[in-house]
Amino acid sequence: MSRSLVRRAGARAALRLGAALVASFLGMSASAATPTYAIVHAEAHTIAKGTVEDATLVIRDGRIVAIGKGLAVPAGAEVIDAKGRPVTPGLFDALGALGVVEVELEDSTVDTGNTDARYSAAFAVADGFNPRSPKIAITRIEGVTRALVAPVVAGGEGVVPVIAGQAATIHLGLGDALLLDASAALVVDYGEAGKADAGGTRGAALLQLREALEDARDWARNRAAFDAGSRRAYARNRLDLEALQPVLRRELPVIVRVNRASDIRTTLAFAKAQDLRLVIAGGAEAWSVADELARAGVPVIVDALQNLPAAFESLGATLANAGRLQRAGVKVAFATEDVANPRNIKQLAGNAVANGMDRDAALAALTRVPAEIYGMAGYGTLEVGMDADVVVWSGDPLEVTTYADAVFIKGAPVPMTSRQTQLRDRYRDLGKPPWPPAYRH
């Protein structure tokens, strides 16, 4: 199948044009204003209730309104014949930098890290998010429909080195209104990265984080006195102290980037003492403390291809990490943290399955689990009432050579074009009309 299902003609016409061309390619019938879509003959991986063969999935008003075998197609629905191919929820990049990094070595295009000593917890990466980043279209046509955009610790004199700031969740649909939650999680660095600017020790890094949390608790109890100037000074400013309140109320998860087994144990103990909603990211040696993570109910975001001892804190890295965690009862999600290719997360899942992870659990790690981590109700499974982020695949979605034939985000088919496909088509046949070999906007 051609991957160029749609060519956009204009912003206002994008949804209608995209639907019409996807329809003509996949055998849809024409439909009017607010269309209903019916994906038929699908191998539906519901994530919630197993796989339904020869399923019909009906989408209307941005949601899944019916799914099952032998369902009647609603009158006037635009029909997509999946021809027995897999259909899944849209994939979720659980930790990345979409829209805040264009060229890593060009500082003017990087908005992930703050070096201003005045702000740490209050720094929101969402304020620098660019919904028109070309990487968003490149990623969504590979089946990724949601993502967490996370800050990183940039260092700097006086900056609390362990607190990177607030991460945001986005969807990857059309238009500029892609931001879902500007404050979806607090991101913290520990281990080797966390200690680097904190006096050179892990203990100092943890003390700085503890001080920030305890100051935030004290500020909440004595805010009136603080505002009146009759309370002691705090290590963090008012905006940081205010930003930490949802963390202390357990409304906001705390993502801690940490790899070494002993550091993970220390993080678990610290989170329990501080009553935090902890999420481990990285977790190269998490498999060796899997039972403790399972007992604590702490999910782990992993790169399933991390198997080399790139640092002393990851000497125990292994391709079997995700599978061992899953078998121990730990919730696992996937993320590459690759600013250029978050679309490769499905390859992480495929490699995790090849190294012992249950296949259904791997699909859940791409969809439902990250939605649960970030409290995103209504997303991550193919069920009635859920957001219609749906992908029709050319084959097994965990195979490297598989691609997305059609992608729906919030119930709308998206054009299967990106800057990359446009360049491919533009320069496929050099020197042939109608275009000369020159840049075309």
Secondary structure, DSSP 8 states (H G I E B T S, - for coil): --S-------TTTHHHHHHHHHHHHHT-----SS--EEEEEEEEE-SSS-EEEEEEEEEETTEEEEEEET----TT-EEEE-TT-EEEE-EEEEEE-TTTBS-TT-GGGB-SEE--TT-STT-BGGGG--TT-HHHHHHHTTTEEEEEE--EE---TT--TTEEEEEEEEE--SSS--EEEEEEEEEEE-HHHHHTTTTTSHHHHHHHHHHHHHHHHHHHHTHHHHHTT-S---SS-HHHHHHTHHHHTTSS-EEEEE-SHHHHHHHHHHHHHHT--EEEEE-TTGGGGHHHHHHHT--EEE-TT--S--SGGGTT--TTHHHHHHHTT--EEE----SS-GGGHHHHHHHHHHTT--HHHHHHHHTHHHHHHTT-TT-SS--TTSB--EEEESS-TTSTT--EEEEEETTEE--S--HHHHHHHHHSSTT-TT--SS---
